[in-house]
């Protein structure tokens, strides 16, 4: 499996028929009055794989990099499997769209990034900017 | 998937939040039900 995209939003909500409502697509700027402050980043992530991978166990990994591009907290992992859904089309690449929220503490303003990866493949990077609200 | 995966780096745990915001810690592998895409538009 691989992460096709992870779109930061202000909020997400599941709708009918396997779609989602996303408010504030590309919300990637966070202004706060004081630090440290918890930063909450709702995202829509799309995972894709080959049909032969569906029966396997997979691992979703997320990490947060700080302004110096090093992890600011230990990475978190989630083991998962996929079950076939009603909208799968034969011959298409199987995909699943998952609402994911990352929550971390920013000690101060700067550039951060949330890295989302599946099965050890190269991560999808979501750059974020945290600023001091004056 | 109608629930949200929450990667809580503040407390170092992965949770699942339902539509009402209730959270539970994920202790086992999760089954992501439904190959949700392509989403369907059934309007006429």
Backbone of each chain as nested JSON, in Angstrom:
{
  "chains": [
    {"id": "A", "residues": [
      {"number": 1, "name": "UNK", "atoms": {"N": [0.853, -1.195, 0.0], "CA": [0.0, 0.0, 0.0], "C": [0.886, 1.241, 0.0]}},
      {"number": 2, "name": "UNK", "atoms": {"N": [0.315, 2.301, -0.51], "CA": [1.027, 3.575, -0.481], "C": [0.03, 4.7, -0.205]}},
      {"number": 3, "name": "UNK", "atoms": {"N": [0.548, 5.817, 0.265], "CA": [-0.291, 6.975, 0.532], "C": [-0.285, 7.846, -0.716]}},
      {"number": 4, "name": "UNK", "atoms": {"N": [-1.444, 7.997, -1.338], "CA": [-1.558, 8.799, -2.562], "C": [-1.577, 10.281, -2.218]}},
      {"number": 5, "name": "UNK", "atoms": {"N": [-2.35, 10.617, -1.193], "CA": [-2.376, 12.004, -0.742], "C": [-2.839, 12.074, 0.705]}},
      {"number": 6, "name": "UNK", "atoms": {"N": [-2.561, 13.192, 1.318], "CA": [-3.113, 13.526, 2.636], "C": [-3.357, 15.038, 2.605]}},
      {"number": 7, "name": "UNK", "atoms": {"N": [-4.624, 15.414, 2.61], "CA": [-4.994, 16.818, 2.437], "C": [-5.376, 17.405, 3.787]}},
      {"number": 8, "name": "UNK", "atoms": {"N": [-4.633, 18.402, 4.257], "CA": [-5.014, 19.026, 5.527], "C": [-6.262, 19.879, 5.348]}},
      {"number": 9, "name": "UNK", "atoms": {"N": [-7.175, 19.801, 6.303], "CA": [-8.448, 20.52, 6.242], "C": [-8.724, 21.149, 7.603]}},
      {"number": 10, "name": "UNK", "atoms": {"N": [-9.74, 22.001, 7.631], "CA": [-10.181, 22.521, 8.923], "C": [-11.033, 21.485, 9.65]}},
      {"number": 11, "name": "UNK", "atoms": {"N": [-11.835, 20.734, 8.88], "CA": [-12.661, 19.675, 9.455], "C": [-13.086, 18.733, 8.341]}},
      {"number": 12, "name": "UNK", "atoms": {"N": [-13.343, 17.472, 8.685], "CA": [-13.84, 16.499, 7.712], "C": [-15.036, 15.77, 8.315]}},
      {"number": 13, "name": "UNK", "atoms": {"N": [-15.889, 15.284, 7.416], "CA": [-17.053, 14.529, 7.87], "C": [-17.425, 13.538, 6.789]}},
      {"number": 14, "name": "UNK", "atoms": {"N": [-17.728, 12.309, 7.203], "CA": [-18.138, 11.294, 6.242], "C": [-19.539, 11.598, 5.743]}},
      {"number": 15, "name": "UNK", "atoms": {"N": [-19.746, 11.418, 4.452], "CA": [-21.065, 11.6, 3.856], "C": [-21.529, 10.271, 3.273]}},
      {"number": 16, "name": "UNK", "atoms": {"N": [-22.598, 10.301, 2.505], "CA": [-23.135, 9.06, 1.952], "C": [-22.271, 8.561, 0.804]}},
      {"number": 17, "name": "UNK", "atoms": {"N": [-22.37, 7.272, 0.547], "CA": [-21.778, 6.665, -0.643], "C": [-20.265, 6.781, -0.701]}},
      {"number": 18, "name": "UNK", "atoms": {"N": [-19.63, 6.773, 0.422], "CA": [-18.18, 6.732, 0.425], "C": [-17.502, 8.041, 0.095]}},
      {"number": 19, "name": "UNK", "atoms": {"N": [-18.213, 9.137, 0.232], "CA": [-17.591, 10.433, -0.001], "C": [-17.424, 11.162, 1.329]}},
      {"number": 20, "name": "UNK", "atoms": {"N": [-16.765, 12.302, 1.272], "CA": [-16.508, 13.068, 2.481], "C": [-16.784, 14.54, 2.236]}},
      {"number": 21, "name": "UNK", "atoms": {"N": [-17.174, 15.203, 3.305], "CA": [-17.283, 16.653, 3.284], "C": [-16.033, 17.192, 3.949]}},
      {"number": 22, "name": "UNK", "atoms": {"N": [-15.356, 18.087, 3.267], "CA": [-14.143, 18.687, 3.818], "C": [-14.326, 20.195, 3.889]}},
      {"number": 23, "name": "UNK", "atoms": {"N": [-14.09, 20.746, 5.053], "CA": [-14.18, 22.189, 5.252], "C": [-12.761, 22.746, 5.357]}},
      {"number": 24, "name": "UNK", "atoms": {"N": [-12.513, 23.802, 4.621], "CA": [-11.207, 24.451, 4.718], "C": [-10.081, 23.612, 4.169]}},
      {"number": 25, "name": "UNK", "atoms": {"N": [-10.241, 23.136, 2.934], "CA": [-9.188, 22.331, 2.31], "C": [-7.887, 23.14, 2.239]}},
      {"number": 26, "name": "UNK", "atoms": {"N": [-6.796, 22.473, 2.54], "CA": [-5.451, 23.073, 2.568], "C": [-5.287, 24.072, 3.706]}},
      {"number": 27, "name": "UNK", "atoms": {"N": [-5.931, 23.773, 4.814], "CA": [-5.654, 24.551, 6.024], "C": [-4.305, 24.089, 6.569]}},
      {"number": 28, "name": "UNK", "atoms": {"N": [-3.279, 24.848, 6.3], "CA": [-1.929, 24.441, 6.703], "C": [-1.185, 25.544, 7.458]}},
      {"number": 29, "name": "UNK", "atoms": {"N": [-1.929, 26.561, 7.856], "CA": [-1.342, 27.663, 8.625], "C": [-2.059, 27.738, 9.971]}},
      {"number": 30, "name": "UNK", "atoms": {"N": [-1.274, 27.749, 11.043], "CA": [-1.854, 27.746, 12.387], "C": [-1.265, 28.918, 13.163]}},
      {"number": 31, "name": "UNK", "atoms": {"N": [-2.113, 29.821, 13.588], "CA": [-1.642, 30.983, 14.356], "C": [-2.133, 30.844, 15.788]}},
      {"number": 32, "name": "UNK", "atoms": {"N": [-1.203, 30.977, 16.722], "CA": [-1.518, 30.795, 18.13], "C": [-0.948, 31.96, 18.937]}},
      {"number": 33, "name": "UNK", "atoms": {"N": [-1.639, 32.276, 20.045], "CA": [-1.211, 33.411, 20.873], "C": [-0.016, 33.053, 21.744]}},
      {"number": 34, "name": "UNK", "atoms": {"N": [0.03, 31.806, 22.208], "CA": [1.101, 31.433, 23.124], "C": [1.562, 30.009, 22.834]}},
      {"number": 35, "name": "UNK", "atoms": {"N": [2.73, 29.679, 23.351], "CA": [3.316, 28.35, 23.159], "C": [3.851, 27.858, 24.499]}},
      {"number": 36, "name": "UNK", "atoms": {"N": [3.938, 26.524, 24.688], "CA": [3.568, 25.472, 23.741], "C": [2.064, 25.396, 23.526]}},
      {"number": 37, "name": "UNK", "atoms": {"N": [1.676, 24.909, 22.359], "CA": [0.268, 24.834, 21.998], "C": [0.019, 23.569, 21.187]}},
      {"number": 38, "name": "UNK", "atoms": {"N": [-1.109, 22.913, 21.455], "CA": [-1.463, 21.714, 20.688], "C": [-1.983, 22.124, 19.312]}},
      {"number": 39, "name": "UNK", "atoms": {"N": [-1.432, 21.494, 18.303], "CA": [-1.848, 21.725, 16.924], "C": [-2.627, 20.497, 16.471]}},
      {"number": 40, "name": "UNK", "atoms": {"N": [-3.827, 20.73, 15.986], "CA": [-4.707, 19.63, 15.545], "C": [-4.915, 19.761, 14.037]}},
      {"number": 41, "name": "UNK", "atoms": {"N": [-4.56, 18.697, 13.309], "CA": [-4.589, 18.75, 11.848], "C": [-5.478, 17.634, 11.293]}},
      {"number": 42, "name": "UNK", "atoms": {"N": [-6.743, 17.908, 11.008], "CA": [-7.581, 16.914, 10.323], "C": [-7.134, 16.792, 8.859]}},
      {"number": 43, "name": "UNK", "atoms": {"N": [-7.103, 15.568, 8.366], "CA": [-6.683, 15.332, 6.975], "C": [-7.572, 14.266, 6.358]}},
      {"number": 44, "name": "UNK", "atoms": {"N": [-7.667, 14.303, 5.043], "CA": [-8.223, 13.18, 4.29], "C": [-7.056, 12.488, 3.609]}},
      {"number": 45, "name": "UNK", "atoms": {"N": [-6.877, 11.209, 3.891], "CA": [-5.761, 10.456, 3.309], "C": [-6.309, 9.368, 2.4]}},
      {"number": 46, "name": "UNK", "atoms": {"N": [-5.685, 9.243, 1.255], "CA": [-6.068, 8.197, 0.299], "C": [-4.955, 7.163, 0.222]}},
      {"number": 47, "name": "UNK", "atoms": {"N": [-5.318, 5.914, 0.491], "CA": [-4.37, 4.8, 0.428], "C": [-4.71, 3.946, -0.78]}},
      {"number": 48, "name": "UNK", "atoms": {"N": [-3.71, 3.472, -1.479], "CA": [-3.94, 2.648, -2.667], "C": [-2.966, 1.489, -2.683]}},
      {"number": 49, "name": "UNK", "atoms": {"N": [-3.395, 0.412, -3.306], "CA": [-2.534, -0.762, -3.412], "C": [-2.957, -1.621, -4.583]}},
      {"number": 50, "name": "UNK", "atoms": {"N": [-2.291, -2.724, -4.742], "CA": [-2.65, -3.666, -5.781], "C": [-3.67, -4.668, -5.238]}},
      {"number": 51, "name": "UNK", "atoms": {"N": [-4.506, -5.254, -6.102], "CA": [-5.519, -6.198, -5.611], "C": [-4.93, -7.316, -4.758]}},
      {"number": 52, "name": "UNK", "atoms": {"N": [-3.746, -7.769, -5.094], "CA": [-3.135, -8.856, -4.346], "C": [-2.719, -8.474, -2.938]}},
      {"number": 53, "name": "UNK", "atoms": {"N": [-2.712, -7.183, -2.648], "CA": [-2.289, -6.722, -1.325], "C": [-3.438, -6.663, -0.32]}},
      {"number": 54, "name": "UNK", "atoms": {"N": [-4.658, -6.821, -0.796], "CA": [-5.799, -6.577, 0.083], "C": [-5.85, -7.524, 1.263]}},
      {"number": 55, "name": "UNK", "atoms": {"N": [-5.458, -8.767, 1.046], "CA": [-5.58, -9.759, 2.115], "C": [-4.481, -9.626, 3.161]}},
      {"number": 56, "name": "UNK", "atoms": {"N": [-3.482, -8.844, 2.867], "CA": [-2.335, -8.746, 3.769], "C": [-2.6, -7.758, 4.901]}},
      {"number": 57, "name": "UNK", "atoms": {"N": [-1.78, -7.859, 5.921], "CA": [-1.782, -6.87, 6.983], "C": [-0.878, -5.716, 6.569]}},
      {"number": 58, "name": "UNK", "atoms": {"N": [-1.282, -4.526, 6.912], "CA": [-0.53, -3.34, 6.518], "C": [-0.214, -2.487, 7.746]}},
      {"number": 59, "name": "UNK", "atoms": {"N": [0.702, -1.566, 7.541], "CA": [1.093, -0.675, 8.632], "C": [1.048, 0.765, 8.137]}},
      {"number": 60, "name": "UNK", "atoms": {"N": [0.324, 1.591, 8.872], "CA": [0.274, 3.022, 8.59], "C": [1.14, 3.723, 9.639]}},
      {"number": 61, "name": "UNK", "atoms": {"N": [2.041, 4.549, 9.179], "CA": [2.989, 5.213, 10.069], "C": [2.851, 6.723, 9.926]}},
      {"number": 62, "name": "UNK", "atoms": {"N": [2.873, 7.422, 11.049], "CA": [2.839, 8.879, 10.999], "C": [3.926, 9.431, 11.902]}},
      {"number": 63, "name": "UNK", "atoms": {"N": [4.574, 10.471, 11.421], "CA": [5.577, 11.152, 12.239], "C": [5.432, 12.656, 12.034]}},
      {"number": 64, "name": "UNK", "atoms": {"N": [5.98, 13.405, 12.96], "CA": [5.929, 14.867, 12.901], "C": [7.355, 15.389, 12.949]}},
      {"number": 65, "name": "UNK", "atoms": {"N": [7.706, 16.163, 11.93], "CA": [9.035, 16.76, 11.874], "C": [8.952, 18.218, 12.296]}},
      {"number": 66, "name": "UNK", "atoms": {"N": [9.963, 18.672, 13.002], "CA": [10.012, 20.047, 13.467], "C": [10.715, 20.96, 12.482]}},
      {"number": 67, "name": "UNK", "atoms": {"N": [10.952, 22.186, 12.908], "CA": [11.584, 23.16, 12.02], "C": [12.947, 22.722, 11.496]}},
      {"number": 68, "name": "UNK", "atoms": {"N": [13.651, 21.863, 12.213], "CA": [14.952, 21.404, 11.729], "C": [14.854, 20.074, 10.978]}},
      {"number": 69, "name": "UNK", "atoms": {"N": [13.63, 19.695, 10.6], "CA": [13.357, 18.497, 9.788], "C": [13.697, 17.19, 10.495]}},
      {"number": 70, "name": "UNK", "atoms": {"N": [13.77, 17.229, 11.818], "CA": [13.944, 15.991, 12.579], "C": [12.662, 15.727, 13.367]}},
      {"number": 71, "name": "UNK", "atoms": {"N": [12.374, 14.455, 13.677], "CA": [11.148, 14.14, 14.41], "C": [11.135, 14.82, 15.781]}},
      {"number": 72, "name": "UNK", "atoms": {"N": [9.99, 15.385, 16.132], "CA": [9.868, 16.038, 17.439], "C": [9.228, 15.115, 18.454]}},
      {"number": 73, "name": "UNK", "atoms": {"N": [8.659, 14.01, 17.983], "CA": [8.041, 13.003, 18.856], "C": [8.262, 11.639, 18.213]}},
      {"number": 74, "name": "UNK", "atoms": {"N": [8.218, 10.565, 19.001], "CA": [8.326, 9.23, 18.402], "C": [7.175, 8.984, 17.43]}},
      {"number": 75, "name": "UNK", "atoms": {"N": [7.477, 8.28, 16.335], "CA": [6.435, 8.005, 15.355], "C": [5.378, 7.07, 15.944]}},
      {"number": 76, "name": "UNK", "atoms": {"N": [4.19, 7.137, 15.389], "CA": [3.091, 6.263, 15.796], "C": [2.717, 5.365, 14.621]}},
      {"number": 77, "name": "UNK", "atoms": {"N": [2.363, 4.117, 14.927], "CA": [2.004, 3.187, 13.864], "C": [0.642, 2.554, 14.16]}},
      {"number": 78, "name": "UNK", "atoms": {"N": [-0.013, 2.158, 13.101], "CA": [-1.305, 1.486, 13.193], "C": [-1.3, 0.308, 12.231]}},
      {"number": 79, "name": "UNK", "atoms": {"N": [-1.561, -0.886, 12.745], "CA": [-1.728, -2.038, 11.88], "C": [-3.142, -2.064, 11.348]}},
      {"number": 80, "name": "UNK", "atoms": {"N": [-3.286, -2.383, 10.076], "CA": [-4.645, -2.394, 9.523], "C": [-4.758, -3.398, 8.379]}},
      {"number": 81, "name": "UNK", "atoms": {"N": [-5.993, -3.75, 8.097], "CA": [-6.326, -4.578, 6.943], "C": [-7.47, -3.901, 6.214]}},
      {"number": 82, "name": "UNK", "atoms": {"N": [-7.731, -4.339, 5.012], "CA": [-8.812, -3.751, 4.232], "C": [-9.888, -4.776, 3.957]}},
      {"number": 83, "name": "UNK", "atoms": {"N": [-11.128, -4.327, 4.015], "CA": [-12.253, -5.175, 3.629], "C": [-12.907, -4.55, 2.399]}},
      {"number": 84, "name": "UNK", "atoms": {"N": [-13.312, -5.383, 1.478], "CA": [-13.889, -4.88, 0.23], "C": [-15.142, -4.063, 0.51]}},
      {"number": 85, "name": "UNK", "atoms": {"N": [-15.317, -3.02, -0.259], "CA": [-16.469, -2.152, -0.098], "C": [-17.383, -2.2, -1.306]}},
      {"number": 86, "name": "UNK", "atoms": {"N": [-18.496, -1.475, -1.216], "CA": [-19.51, -1.579, -2.264], "C": [-19.154, -0.878, -3.568]}},
      {"number": 87, "name": "UNK", "atoms": {"N": [-18.207, 0.007, -3.523], "CA": [-17.942, 0.821, -4.712], "C": [-16.701, 0.391, -5.477]}},
      {"number": 88, "name": "UNK", "atoms": {"N": [-16.152, -0.745, -5.121], "CA": [-14.948, -1.191, -5.805], "C": [-15.273, -1.571, -7.241]}},
      {"number": 89, "name": "UNK", "atoms": {"N": [-14.436, -1.125, -8.157], "CA": [-14.617, -1.411, -9.582], "C": [-13.526, -2.376, -10.02]}},
      {"number": 90, "name": "UNK", "atoms": {"N": [-13.935, -3.495, -10.621], "CA": [-12.954, -4.489, -11.059], "C": [-12.008, -3.864, -12.082]}},
      {"number": 91, "name": "UNK", "atoms": {"N": [-10.745, -4.109, -11.883], "CA": [-9.751, -3.565, -12.796], "C": [-9.182, -2.232, -12.337]}},
      {"number": 92, "name": "UNK", "atoms": {"N": [-9.856, -1.591, -11.393], "CA": [-9.328, -0.344, -10.844], "C": [-8.421, -0.66, -9.674]}},
      {"number": 93, "name": "UNK", "atoms": {"N": [-7.518, 0.247, -9.421], "CA": [-6.642, 0.094, -8.272], "C": [-7.469, 0.241, -6.993]}},
      {"number": 94, "name": "UNK", "atoms": {"N": [-7.427, -0.747, -6.116], "CA": [-8.199, -0.621, -4.867], "C": [-7.686, 0.538, -4.018]}},
      {"number": 95, "name": "UNK", "atoms": {"N": [-8.609, 1.315, -3.523], "CA": [-8.235, 2.459, -2.69], "C": [-9.177, 2.556, -1.504]}},
      {"number": 96, "name": "UNK", "atoms": {"N": [-8.731, 3.252, -0.5], "CA": [-9.589, 3.605, 0.625], "C": [-9.226, 5.031, 1.031]}},
      {"number": 97, "name": "UNK", "atoms": {"N": [-10.251, 5.815, 1.326], "CA": [-10.04, 7.181, 1.804], "C": [-10.353, 7.202, 3.295]}},
      {"number": 98, "name": "UNK", "atoms": {"N": [-9.411, 7.7, 4.061], "CA": [-9.51, 7.635, 5.522], "C": [-9.347, 9.024, 6.122]}},
      {"number": 99, "name": "UNK", "atoms": {"N": [-10.293, 9.448, 6.958], "CA": [-10.066, 10.685, 7.714], "C": [-9.06, 10.421, 8.839]}},
      {"number": 100, "name": "UNK", "atoms": {"N": [-8.034, 11.218, 8.865], "CA": [-6.986, 11.069, 9.877], "C": [-6.729, 12.428, 10.517]}},
      {"number": 101, "name": "UNK", "atoms": {"N": [-6.582, 12.433, 11.821], "CA": [-6.223, 13.665, 12.51], "C": [-4.889, 13.471, 13.229]}},
      {"number": 102, "name": "UNK", "atoms": {"N": [-4.005, 14.419, 13.035], "CA": [-2.741, 14.429, 13.772], "C": [-2.807, 15.512, 14.846]}},
      {"number": 103, "name": "UNK", "atoms": {"N": [-2.379, 15.177, 16.046], "CA": [-2.342, 16.142, 17.141], "C": [-0.949, 16.125, 17.749]}},
      {"number": 104, "name": "UNK", "atoms": {"N": [-0.334, 17.285, 17.804], "CA": [0.998, 17.365, 18.387], "C": [1.174, 18.723, 19.053]}},
      {"number": 105, "name": "UNK", "atoms": {"N": [2.208, 18.825, 19.864], "CA": [2.488, 20.069, 20.557], "C": [3.62, 20.812, 19.845]}},
      {"number": 106, "name": "UNK", "atoms": {"N": [3.34, 22.047, 19.486], "CA": [4.373, 22.92, 18.939], "C": [4.928, 23.776, 20.078]}},
      {"number": 107, "name": "UNK", "atoms": {"N": [6.231, 23.702, 20.3], "CA": [6.85, 24.489, 21.368], "C": [7.016, 25.951, 20.996]}},
      {"number": 108, "name": "UNK", "atoms": {"N": [6.909, 26.221, 19.701], "CA": [7.055, 27.586, 19.234], "C": [6.72, 27.662, 17.766]}},
      {"number": 109, "name": "UNK", "atoms": {"N": [6.763, 28.863, 17.217], "CA": [6.449, 29.005, 15.799], "C": [7.532, 28.387, 14.927]}},
      {"number": 110, "name": "UNK", "atoms": {"N": [7.15, 28.077, 13.687], "CA": [8.109, 27.509, 12.739], "C": [7.416, 26.64, 11.716]}},
      {"number": 111, "name": "UNK", "atoms": {"N": [8.225, 26.01, 10.879], "CA": [7.708, 25.101, 9.857], "C": [7.759, 23.672, 10.384]}},
      {"number": 112, "name": "UNK", "atoms": {"N": [6.66, 22.966, 10.227], "CA": [6.554, 21.575, 10.65], "C": [6.071, 20.757, 9.455]}},
      {"number": 113, "name": "UNK", "atoms": {"N": [6.162, 19.447, 9.562], "CA": [5.518, 18.609, 8.552], "C": [5.059, 17.313, 9.193]}},
      {"number": 114, "name": "UNK", "atoms": {"N": [3.897, 16.874, 8.739], "CA": [3.355, 15.575, 9.13], "C": [3.65, 14.61, 7.987]}},
      {"number": 115, "name": "UNK", "atoms": {"N": [4.282, 13.499, 8.314], "CA": [4.654, 12.513, 7.298], "C": [3.79, 11.276, 7.492]}},
      {"number": 116, "name": "UNK", "atoms": {"N": [3.106, 10.88, 6.426], "CA": [2.217, 9.724, 6.478], "C": [2.727, 8.687, 5.488]}},
      {"number": 117, "name": "UNK", "atoms": {"N": [2.94, 7.459, 5.97], "CA": [3.487, 6.41, 5.102], "C": [2.745, 5.1, 5.349]}},
      {"number": 118, "name": "UNK", "atoms": {"N": [2.721, 4.265, 4.335], "CA": [2.116, 2.94, 4.461], "C": [3.134, 1.891, 4.055]}},
      {"number": 119, "name": "UNK", "atoms": {"N": [3.267, 0.885, 4.87], "CA": [4.108, -0.273, 4.582], "C": [5.557, 0.101, 4.27]}},
      {"number": 120, "name": "UNK", "atoms": {"N": [6.05, 1.139, 4.895], "CA": [7.441, 1.511, 4.714], "C": [7.749, 2.205, 3.398]}},
      {"number": 121, "name": "UNK", "atoms": {"N": [6.734, 2.498, 2.608], "CA": [6.958, 3.22, 1.36], "C": [7.26, 4.687, 1.65]}},
      {"number": 122, "name": "UNK", "atoms": {"N": [7.811, 5.395, 0.668], "CA": [8.128, 6.809, 0.9], "C": [6.914, 7.573, 1.411]}},
      {"number": 123, "name": "UNK", "atoms": {"N": [7.101, 8.419, 2.414], "CA": [5.957, 9.096, 3.036], "C": [5.409, 10.215, 2.17]}},
      {"number": 124, "name": "UNK", "atoms": {"N": [4.143, 10.506, 2.412], "CA": [3.527, 11.713, 1.862], "C": [3.702, 12.792, 2.928]}},
      {"number": 125, "name": "UNK", "atoms": {"N": [4.282, 13.896, 2.539], "CA": [4.614, 14.941, 3.483], "C": [3.606, 16.082, 3.415]}},
      {"number": 126, "name": "UNK", "atoms": {"N": [3.107, 16.482, 4.574], "CA": [2.159, 17.594, 4.664], "C": [2.846, 18.735, 5.397]}},
      {"number": 127, "name": "UNK", "atoms": {"N": [3.308, 19.755, 4.665], "CA": [3.976, 20.877, 5.329], "C": [2.98, 21.784, 6.041]}},
      {"number": 128, "name": "UNK", "atoms": {"N": [3.37, 22.236, 7.215], "CA": [2.519, 23.102, 8.026], "C": [3.333, 24.289, 8.52]}},
      {"number": 129, "name": "UNK", "atoms": {"N": [2.667, 25.39, 8.74], "CA": [3.34, 26.569, 9.274], "C": [2.628, 26.985, 10.555]}},
      {"number": 130, "name": "UNK", "atoms": {"N": [3.397, 27.128, 11.612], "CA": [2.857, 27.593, 12.886], "C": [3.435, 28.976, 13.151]}},
      {"number": 131, "name": "UNK", "atoms": {"N": [2.552, 29.925, 13.43], "CA": [2.998, 31.303, 13.612], "C": [2.486, 31.889, 14.919]}},
      {"number": 132, "name": "UNK", "atoms": {"N": [3.2, 32.88, 15.383], "CA": [2.795, 33.617, 16.586], "C": [1.733, 34.636, 16.197]}},
      {"number": 133, "name": "UNK", "atoms": {"N": [0.601, 34.578, 16.905], "CA": [-0.455, 35.557, 16.658], "C": [-0.137, 36.81, 17.447]}},
      {"number": 134, "name": "UNK", "atoms": {"N": [0.006, 37.906, 16.755], "CA": [0.406, 39.136, 17.432], "C": [-0.814, 39.915, 17.899]}}
    ]},
    {"id": "B", "residues": [
      {"number": 1, "name": "UNK", "atoms": {"N": [-15.467, 5.08, 5.341], "CA": [-15.163, 4.992, 6.771], "C": [-15.746, 6.207, 7.467]}},
      {"number": 2, "name": "UNK", "atoms": {"N": [-16.595, 5.98, 8.435], "CA": [-17.275, 7.09, 9.089], "C": [-16.562, 7.532, 10.364]}},
      {"number": 3, "name": "UNK", "atoms": {"N": [-15.537, 6.796, 10.776], "CA": [-14.776, 7.174, 11.952], "C": [-13.466, 7.826, 11.526]}},
      {"number": 4, "name": "UNK", "atoms": {"N": [-12.872, 8.531, 12.448], "CA": [-11.616, 9.221, 12.171], "C": [-10.49, 8.584, 12.971]}},
      {"number": 5, "name": "UNK", "atoms": {"N": [-9.391, 8.327, 12.296], "CA": [-8.195, 7.865, 12.992], "C": [-7.499, 9.081, 13.592]}},
      {"number": 6, "name": "UNK", "atoms": {"N": [-7.155, 8.986, 14.849], "CA": [-6.487, 10.093, 15.519], "C": [-5.099, 9.637, 15.961]}},
      {"number": 7, "name": "UNK", "atoms": {"N": [-4.085, 10.248, 15.383], "CA": [-2.705, 9.983, 15.805], "C": [-2.361, 11.056, 16.836]}},
      {"number": 8, "name": "UNK", "atoms": {"N": [-2.48, 10.67, 18.1], "CA": [-2.327, 11.607, 19.211], "C": [-0.881, 11.568, 19.695]}},
      {"number": 9, "name": "UNK", "atoms": {"N": [-0.086, 12.48, 19.179], "CA": [1.326, 12.523, 19.574], "C": [1.506, 13.142, 20.953]}},
      {"number": 10, "name": "UNK", "atoms": {"N": [0.484, 13.807, 21.439], "CA": [0.572, 14.397, 22.771], "C": [0.635, 13.291, 23.826]}},
      {"number": 11, "name": "UNK", "atoms": {"N": [-0.178, 12.262, 23.617], "CA": [-0.222, 11.154, 24.57], "C": [0.425, 9.89, 24.016]}},
      {"number": 12, "name": "UNK", "atoms": {"N": [0.895, 9.917, 22.772], "CA": [1.597, 8.777, 22.204], "C": [0.724, 7.578, 21.93]}},
      {"number": 13, "name": "UNK", "atoms": {"N": [-0.477, 7.82, 21.415], "CA": [-1.372, 6.7, 21.136], "C": [-2.217, 6.983, 19.905]}},
      {"number": 14, "name": "UNK", "atoms": {"N": [-2.706, 5.889, 19.313], "CA": [-3.59, 5.996, 18.158], "C": [-5.005, 5.666, 18.614]}},
      {"number": 15, "name": "UNK", "atoms": {"N": [-5.946, 6.513, 18.25], "CA": [-7.334, 6.35, 18.679], "C": [-8.261, 6.362, 17.47]}},
      {"number": 16, "name": "UNK", "atoms": {"N": [-9.484, 5.934, 17.727], "CA": [-10.555, 6.055, 16.741], "C": [-11.628, 6.933, 17.348]}},
      {"number": 17, "name": "UNK", "atoms": {"N": [-12.03, 7.948, 16.591], "CA": [-13.085, 8.856, 17.059], "C": [-14.326, 8.637, 16.206]}},
      {"number": 18, "name": "UNK", "atoms": {"N": [-15.475, 8.478, 16.864], "CA": [-16.704, 8.298, 16.1], "C": [-17.291, 9.658, 15.732]}},
      {"number": 19, "name": "UNK", "atoms": {"N": [-18.45, 9.612, 15.081], "CA": [-19.044, 10.854, 14.582], "C": [-19.409, 11.812, 15.704]}},
      {"number": 20, "name": "UNK", "atoms": {"N": [-19.598, 11.289, 16.92], "CA": [-19.935, 12.147, 18.057], "C": [-18.695, 12.634, 18.803]}},
      {"number": 21, "name": "UNK", "atoms": {"N": [-17.531, 12.257, 18.304], "CA": [-16.309, 12.695, 18.948], "C": [-15.829, 11.791, 20.06]}},
      {"number": 22, "name": "UNK", "atoms": {"N": [-16.562, 10.723, 20.332], "CA": [-16.123, 9.776, 21.36], "C": [-14.889, 9.031, 20.873]}},
      {"number": 23, "name": "UNK", "atoms": {"N": [-13.903, 8.908, 21.725], "CA": [-12.634, 8.307, 21.321], "C": [-12.367, 7.011, 22.074]}},
      {"number": 24, "name": "UNK", "atoms": {"N": [-11.73, 6.09, 21.363], "CA": [-11.255, 4.868, 22.019], "C": [-9.881, 4.545, 21.462]}},
      {"number": 25, "name": "UNK", "atoms": {"N": [-9.04, 3.998, 22.344], "CA": [-7.685, 3.645, 21.927], "C": [-7.73, 2.394, 21.066]}},
      {"number": 26, "name": "UNK", "atoms": {"N": [-6.961, 2.397, 19.999], "CA": [-6.861, 1.228, 19.133], "C": [-5.849, 0.276, 19.749]}},
      {"number": 27, "name": "UNK", "atoms": {"N": [-6.322, -0.917, 20.089], "CA": [-5.439, -1.884, 20.733], "C": [-5.058, -3.02, 19.798]}},
      {"number": 28, "name": "UNK", "atoms": {"N": [-5.826, -3.254, 18.767], "CA": [-5.526, -4.309, 17.803], "C": [-5.465, -3.703, 16.41]}},
      {"number": 29, "name": "UNK", "atoms": {"N": [-5.037, -4.547, 15.46], "CA": [-5.071, -4.094, 14.082], "C": [-6.498, -3.703, 13.715]}},
      {"number": 30, "name": "UNK", "atoms": {"N": [-6.611, -2.674, 12.907], "CA": [-7.908, -2.143, 12.533], "C": [-8.264, -2.637, 11.135]}},
      {"number": 31, "name": "UNK", "atoms": {"N": [-9.517, -2.922, 10.927], "CA": [-9.982, -3.248, 9.578], "C": [-10.643, -2.001, 8.998]}},
      {"number": 32, "name": "UNK", "atoms": {"N": [-10.05, -1.467, 7.959], "CA": [-10.631, -0.302, 7.304], "C": [-11.693, -0.823, 6.354]}},
      {"number": 33, "name": "UNK", "atoms": {"N": [-12.912, -0.698, 6.764], "CA": [-14.001, -1.298, 6.0], "C": [-14.382, -0.43, 4.814]}},
      {"number": 34, "name": "UNK", "atoms": {"N": [-14.529, -1.073, 3.728], "CA": [-15.013, -0.385, 2.548], "C": [-13.909, 0.243, 1.754]}},
      {"number": 35, "name": "UNK", "atoms": {"N": [-13.76, -0.199, 0.536], "CA": [-12.893, 0.514, -0.397], "C": [-13.739, 1.661, -0.892]}},
      {"number": 36, "name": "UNK", "atoms": {"N": [-13.67, 2.743, -0.17], "CA": [-14.696, 3.783, -0.272], "C": [-14.717, 4.49, -1.614]}},
      {"number": 37, "name": "UNK", "atoms": {"N": [-13.585, 4.61, -2.237], "CA": [-13.588, 5.32, -3.517], "C": [-13.751, 4.296, -4.64]}},
      {"number": 38, "name": "UNK", "atoms": {"N": [-14.316, 4.59, -5.758], "CA": [-14.839, 5.917, -6.088], "C": [-16.14, 6.195, -5.369]}},
      {"number": 39, "name": "UNK", "atoms": {"N": [-16.279, 7.389, -4.867], "CA": [-17.531, 7.784, -4.261], "C": [-18.614, 7.813, -5.328]}},
      {"number": 40, "name": "UNK", "atoms": {"N": [-19.831, 7.651, -4.907], "CA": [-20.932, 7.553, -5.86], "C": [-21.822, 8.777, -5.798]}},
      {"number": 41, "name": "UNK", "atoms": {"N": [-22.204, 9.272, -6.96], "CA": [-23.197, 10.339, -7.067], "C": [-24.427, 9.726, -7.706]}},
      {"number": 42, "name": "UNK", "atoms": {"N": [-25.451, 9.545, -6.923], "CA": [-26.65, 8.865, -7.416], "C": [-27.765, 9.853, -7.767]}},
      {"number": 43, "name": "UNK", "atoms": {"N": [-27.428, 11.114, -7.802], "CA": [-28.463, 12.098, -8.155], "C": [-28.775, 11.999, -9.642]}},
      {"number": 44, "name": "UNK", "atoms": {"N": [-29.965, 12.384, -10.01], "CA": [-30.351, 12.292, -11.424], "C": [-30.713, 13.673, -11.95]}}
    ]}
  ]
}
